[in-house]
Amino acid sequence: MEKKVQLSQKDINAVAWRHQFLQGSWNYERMQNGGWAYSMIPAIKKLYPDKDQQIAALKRHLEFYNTHPYVSAPVVGVTLALEEERANGVPVDDATIQGVKVGMMGPLAGVGDPVFWFTVRPILGALGASLAASGSIVGPLLFFILWNVIRIAFIFYTTTMGYKLGTSITKNLSGGLLGKITTGASVLGMFIIGALVERWVSIGFSPVVSKIQQQDGAFIDWSKITGDAEGIKSALEQYSSLGATGLNQTKVTTLQANLDQLIPGLAAVLLTLLCCKLLKKHVSPIVIIIGLFAFGIFARWIGLM
Amino acid sequence: MSAISIILVILVAFLAGMEGILDEFQFHQPLVACTLVGIVCGHPTEGIILGGTLQLMALGWANIGAAVAPDAALASVASAIIVMKGIGGATSSSDVINAAISTAVPLSVAGLFLTMICRTIAIPMVHAMDAEAEKGNIRGVEAWQIAAICLQGIRIAIPAGMLCAIPAESVKKILESMPSVVAGGMAVGGGMVAAVGYAMVLNMMATKEVWPFFILGFCLAALGQLTLISLGLIGLAMALIYLGLKEAGSKGGNSGSGDPLGDILNDYE
């Protein structure tokens, strides 16, 4: 029997390491194809000693490819398993390899974008940013270290996992498992995005709706407060029972305060839904972004926001 | 700025530019990039504070599919350089940081155009890779990949170098002369821009099935006591519960009631 070529863990790790540069030559024609071929090179060298075979392998891995750069790791693993079989004489044709890549990249991107870009990174980023607000180096360090530990562990683990599962992963994925992961990730993603829209899309309307002269007893009568410790204590006691509106005789209500009583963040969610609509109508995101800034300057100029 | 600082800033800019496309180590995220610029210029605290503030703005910026998000790399590196130059003038350091934040947003849009140019230049580069592959020249394929990555690094390194070359005095003057309506309006716009990123993901994920979870997240987020981590855990718990119920529903759903919860309740009777 013919001697079998097998990829060692070292080869797989070499591919996984190079795979971090997947997006380097991202282009509008075939997107991540260059980076994909670049990652595959250590395996191609090992599996195909013959130059013609190497050329064929490089060419088939320069085909169109695009997905989330981290969840692409299991696709790499599966492809390695397929290439290994092919090198050992199993009839795996180009169409099968490309089919597996394309078949996996779409649904996996649907998992990777919400999980990494819109759950893990915002959470770690917000955590780091809140520590950084006081100028503490712990903030950036925490963000950078935690993120990279999670990322590197994920990439190396899933590449090896993909390789071990080999072709069976595609059956798994096309069956129940990937469907479940996608649904679960969408549930989590939708929930988090709902939360982020409320917290981080900040819109504040500044116009004053009403100014009411409050009755005696609804505000702190500063003329009766003495300047000593007793007076401060009395003012603080009144403040804690009256709340922020007790500081002045006139109660100022802004448009924003009224909107917040209705639903906090209502304007933010309406803006987000408007953006969804515009994007569906193929308005470029750049146009929307520039439009929002222009609107922001205009709104500040007329005193709306 | 000293010569060593300038060289190190350009190096940081190069790393940030590379990461702007690779999106792996996150050197392009404001929290990391601004801190690094701060450290090499000897004002780490201001760099960290700027990074933290910009990070909150950039949380929703992500490259999805073929769409390009506002560029965090140029925004963080350039605004950090502006802060480093502005420190020590008539303006207080917190005002300098605020002014730099308002410049960050137009910078991120400028960076976005630059990355689109790079992604177009990459087309002939992958054609060169095709040609090298045809010849069986593995080294050549690798070299073009590395060249493409460097191109993205240079995309940020050149503007950073140019900013360093501008004398600090004129940066200070520009900062002082910026009309407050423009700065304030940019801040207002910056608060809204995150909506575009969220909208992109919503369009990608949203189905009738999962919209209710968006509403839940939106309403629960108004409770200030819930931190993002606890919101994340609630979301995770809901995803698991939902999958469990869905599975239970499809198993016991022979009656075809289409109501998983009802089916479970019926099973108890």
Boltz contact constraints between the chains, C-beta under 6 A:
constraints:
  - contact:
      token1: [A, 20]
      token2: [B, 24]
      max_distance: 6.0
  - contact:
      token1: [A, 23]
      token2: [B, 21]
      max_distance: 6.0
  - contact:
      token1: [A, 23]
      token2: [B, 22]
      max_distance: 6.0
  - contact:
      token1: [A, 24]
      token2: [B, 145]
      max_distance: 6.0
  - contact:
      token1: [A, 24]
      token2: [B, 148]
      max_distance: 6.0
  - contact:
      token1: [A, 24]
      token2: [B, 149]
      max_distance: 6.0
  - contact:
      token1: [A, 25]
      token2: [B, 122]
      max_distance: 6.0
  - contact:
      token1: [A, 25]
      token2: [B, 125]
      max_distance: 6.0
  - contact:
      token1: [A, 25]
      token2: [B, 126]
      max_distance: 6.0
  - contact:
      token1: [A, 25]
      token2: [B, 145]
      max_distance: 6.0
  - contact:
      token1: [A, 25]
      token2: [B, 148]
      max_distance: 6.0
  - contact:
      token1: [A, 26]
      token2: [B, 21]
      max_distance: 6.0
  - contact:
      token1: [A, 26]
      token2: [B, 119]
      max_distance: 6.0
  - contact:
      token1: [A, 27]
      token2: [B, 119]
      max_distance: 6.0
  - contact:
      token1: [A, 27]
      token2: [B, 122]
      max_distance: 6.0
  - contact:
      token1: [A, 27]
      token2: [B, 123]
      max_distance: 6.0
  - contact:
      token1: [A, 27]
      token2: [B, 126]
      max_distance: 6.0
  - contact:
      token1: [A, 28]
      token2: [B, 119]
      max_distance: 6.0
  - contact:
      token1: [A, 28]
      token2: [B, 120]
      max_distance: 6.0
  - contact:
      token1: [A, 29]
      token2: [B, 123]
      max_distance: 6.0
  - contact:
      token1: [A, 34]
      token2: [B, 126]
      max_distance: 6.0
  - contact:
      token1: [A, 34]
      token2: [B, 129]
      max_distance: 6.0
  - contact:
      token1: [A, 34]
      token2: [B, 145]
      max_distance: 6.0
  - contact:
      token1: [A, 38]
      token2: [B, 145]
      max_distance: 6.0
  - contact:
      token1: [A, 41]
      token2: [B, 138]
      max_distance: 6.0
  - contact:
      token1: [A, 51]
      token2: [B, 136]
      max_distance: 6.0
  - contact:
      token1: [A, 54]
      token2: [B, 136]
      max_distance: 6.0
  - contact:
      token1: [A, 55]
      token2: [B, 136]
      max_distance: 6.0
  - contact:
      token1: [A, 58]
      token2: [B, 133]
      max_distance: 6.0
  - contact:
      token1: [A, 59]
      token2: [B, 133]
      max_distance: 6.0
  - contact:
      token1: [A, 62]
      token2: [B, 130]
      max_distance: 6.0
  - contact:
      token1: [A, 69]
      token2: [B, 23]
      max_distance: 6.0
  - contact:
      token1: [A, 113]
      token2: [B, 64]
      max_distance: 6.0
  - contact:
      token1: [A, 114]
      token2: [B, 205]
      max_distance: 6.0
  - contact:
      token1: [A, 117]
      token2: [B, 62]
      max_distance: 6.0
  - contact:
      token1: [A, 118]
      token2: [B, 201]
      max_distance: 6.0
  - contact:
      token1: [A, 122]
      token2: [B, 59]
      max_distance: 6.0
  - contact:
      token1: [A, 123]
      token2: [B, 228]
      max_distance: 6.0
  - contact:
      token1: [A, 123]
      token2: [B, 232]
      max_distance: 6.0
  - contact:
      token1: [A, 125]
      token2: [B, 55]
      max_distance: 6.0
  - contact:
      token1: [A, 125]
      token2: [B, 59]
      max_distance: 6.0
  - contact:
      token1: [A, 126]
      token2: [B, 228]
      max_distance: 6.0
  - contact:
      token1: [A, 128]
      token2: [B, 31]
      max_distance: 6.0
  - contact:
      token1: [A, 129]
      token2: [B, 52]
      max_distance: 6.0
  - contact:
      token1: [A, 129]
      token2: [B, 55]
      max_distance: 6.0
  - contact:
      token1: [A, 129]
      token2: [B, 56]
      max_distance: 6.0
  - contact:
      token1: [A, 132]
      token2: [B, 48]
      max_distance: 6.0
  - contact:
      token1: [A, 132]
      token2: [B, 51]
      max_distance: 6.0
  - contact:
      token1: [A, 132]
      token2: [B, 52]
      max_distance: 6.0
  - contact:
      token1: [A, 133]
      token2: [B, 52]
      max_distance: 6.0
  - contact:
      token1: [A, 135]
      token2: [B, 45]
      max_distance: 6.0
  - contact:
      token1: [A, 135]
      token2: [B, 48]
      max_distance: 6.0
  - contact:
      token1: [A, 135]
      token2: [B, 49]
      max_distance: 6.0
  - contact:
      token1: [A, 139]
      token2: [B, 52]
      max_distance: 6.0
  - contact:
      token1: [A, 140]
      token2: [B, 31]
      max_distance: 6.0
  - contact:
      token1: [A, 140]
      token2: [B, 32]
      max_distance: 6.0
  - contact:
      token1: [A, 140]
      token2: [B, 35]
      max_distance: 6.0
  - contact:
      token1: [A, 143]
      token2: [B, 31]
      max_distance: 6.0
  - contact:
      token1: [A, 144]
      token2: [B, 32]
      max_distance: 6.0
  - contact:
      token1: [A, 147]
      token2: [B, 26]
      max_distance: 6.0
  - contact:
      token1: [A, 180]
      token2: [B, 243]
      max_distance: 6.0
  - contact:
      token1: [A, 184]
      token2: [B, 239]
      max_distance: 6.0
  - contact:
      token1: [A, 184]
      token2: [B, 243]
      max_distance: 6.0
  - contact:
      token1: [A, 186]
      token2: [B, 205]
      max_distance: 6.0
  - contact:
      token1: [A, 186]
      token2: [B, 210]
      max_distance: 6.0
  - contact:
      token1: [A, 187]
      token2: [B, 210]
      max_distance: 6.0
  - contact:
      token1: [A, 187]
      token2: [B, 213]
      max_distance: 6.0
  - contact:
      token1: [A, 187]
      token2: [B, 239]
      max_distance: 6.0
  - contact:
      token1: [A, 187]
      token2: [B, 242]
      max_distance: 6.0
  - contact:
      token1: [A, 188]
      token2: [B, 235]
      max_distance: 6.0
  - contact:
      token1: [A, 188]
      token2: [B, 236]
      max_distance: 6.0
  - contact:
      token1: [A, 188]
      token2: [B, 239]
      max_distance: 6.0
  - contact:
      token1: [A, 189]
      token2: [B, 205]
      max_distance: 6.0
  - contact:
      token1: [A, 190]
      token2: [B, 210]
      max_distance: 6.0
  - contact:
      token1: [A, 190]
      token2: [B, 213]
      max_distance: 6.0
  - contact:
      token1: [A, 190]
      token2: [B, 214]
      max_distance: 6.0
  - contact:
      token1: [A, 191]
      token2: [B, 213]
      max_distance: 6.0
  - contact:
      token1: [A, 191]
      token2: [B, 216]
      max_distance: 6.0
  - contact:
      token1: [A, 191]
      token2: [B, 217]
      max_distance: 6.0
  - contact:
      token1: [A, 191]
      token2: [B, 235]
      max_distance: 6.0
  - contact:
      token1: [A, 192]
      token2: [B, 235]
      max_distance: 6.0
  - contact:
      token1: [A, 193]
      token2: [B, 198]
      max_distance: 6.0
  - contact:
      token1: [A, 193]
      token2: [B, 201]
      max_distance: 6.0
  - contact:
      token1: [A, 194]
      token2: [B, 214]
      max_distance: 6.0
  - contact:
      token1: [A, 194]
      token2: [B, 217]
      max_distance: 6.0
  - contact:
      token1: [A, 194]
      token2: [B, 218]
      max_distance: 6.0
  - contact:
      token1: [A, 195]
      token2: [B, 217]
      max_distance: 6.0
  - contact:
      token1: [A, 195]
      token2: [B, 221]
      max_distance: 6.0
  - contact:
      token1: [A, 195]
      token2: [B, 231]
      max_distance: 6.0
  - contact:
      token1: [A, 197]
      token2: [B, 198]
      max_distance: 6.0
  - contact:
      token1: [A, 198]
      token2: [B, 218]
      max_distance: 6.0
  - contact:
      token1: [A, 198]
      token2: [B, 221]
      max_distance: 6.0
  - contact:
      token1: [A, 198]
      token2: [B, 222]
      max_distance: 6.0
  - contact:
      token1: [A, 199]
      token2: [B, 221]
      max_distance: 6.0
  - contact:
      token1: [A, 200]
      token2: [B, 59]
      max_distance: 6.0
  - contact:
      token1: [A, 200]
      token2: [B, 194]
      max_distance: 6.0
  - contact:
      token1: [A, 201]
      token2: [B, 194]
      max_distance: 6.0
  - contact:
      token1: [A, 201]
      token2: [B, 195]
      max_distance: 6.0
  - contact:
      token1: [A, 202]
      token2: [B, 191]
      max_distance: 6.0
  - contact:
      token1: [A, 264]
      token2: [B, 222]
      max_distance: 6.0
  - contact:
      token1: [A, 269]
      token2: [B, 218]
      max_distance: 6.0
  - contact:
      token1: [A, 271]
      token2: [B, 195]
      max_distance: 6.0
  - contact:
      token1: [A, 272]
      token2: [B, 195]
      max_distance: 6.0
  - contact:
      token1: [A, 272]
      token2: [B, 198]
      max_distance: 6.0
  - contact:
      token1: [A, 272]
      token2: [B, 199]
      max_distance: 6.0
  - contact:
      token1: [A, 275]
      token2: [B, 195]
      max_distance: 6.0
  - contact:
      token1: [A, 275]
      token2: [B, 196]
      max_distance: 6.0
  - contact:
      token1: [A, 275]
      token2: [B, 199]
      max_distance: 6.0
  - contact:
      token1: [A, 276]
      token2: [B, 199]
      max_distance: 6.0
  - contact:
      token1: [A, 276]
      token2: [B, 202]
      max_distance: 6.0
  - contact:
      token1: [A, 276]
      token2: [B, 203]
      max_distance: 6.0
  - contact:
      token1: [A, 279]
      token2: [B, 199]
      max_distance: 6.0
  - contact:
      token1: [A, 279]
      token2: [B, 203]
      max_distance: 6.0
  - contact:
      token1: [A, 285]
      token2: [B, 67]
      max_distance: 6.0
  - contact:
      token1: [A, 285]
      token2: [B, 196]
      max_distance: 6.0
  - contact:
      token1: [A, 288]
      token2: [B, 196]
      max_distance: 6.0
  - contact:
      token1: [A, 289]
      token2: [B, 193]
      max_distance: 6.0
  - contact:
      token1: [A, 289]
      token2: [B, 196]
      max_distance: 6.0
  - contact:
      token1: [A, 292]
      token2: [B, 189]
      max_distance: 6.0
  - contact:
      token1: [A, 292]
      token2: [B, 192]
      max_distance: 6.0
  - contact:
      token1: [A, 292]
      token2: [B, 193]
      max_distance: 6.0
  - contact:
      token1: [A, 293]
      token2: [B, 189]
      max_distance: 6.0
  - contact:
      token1: [A, 296]
      token2: [B, 185]
      max_distance: 6.0
  - contact:
      token1: [A, 296]
      token2: [B, 188]
      max_distance: 6.0
  - contact:
      token1: [A, 296]
      token2: [B, 189]
      max_distance: 6.0
  - contact:
      token1: [A, 297]
      token2: [B, 182]
      max_distance: 6.0
  - contact:
      token1: [A, 297]
      token2: [B, 185]
      max_distance: 6.0
  - contact:
      token1: [A, 299]
      token2: [B, 188]
      max_distance: 6.0
  - contact:
      token1: [A, 300]
      token2: [B, 181]
      max_distance: 6.0
  - contact:
      token1: [A, 300]
      token2: [B, 184]
      max_distance: 6.0
  - contact:
      token1: [A, 300]
      token2: [B, 185]
      max_distance: 6.0
  - contact:
      token1: [A, 300]
      token2: [B, 188]
      max_distance: 6.0
  - contact:
      token1: [A, 301]
      token2: [B, 181]
      max_distance: 6.0
  - contact:
      token1: [A, 305]
      token2: [B, 188]
      max_distance: 6.0
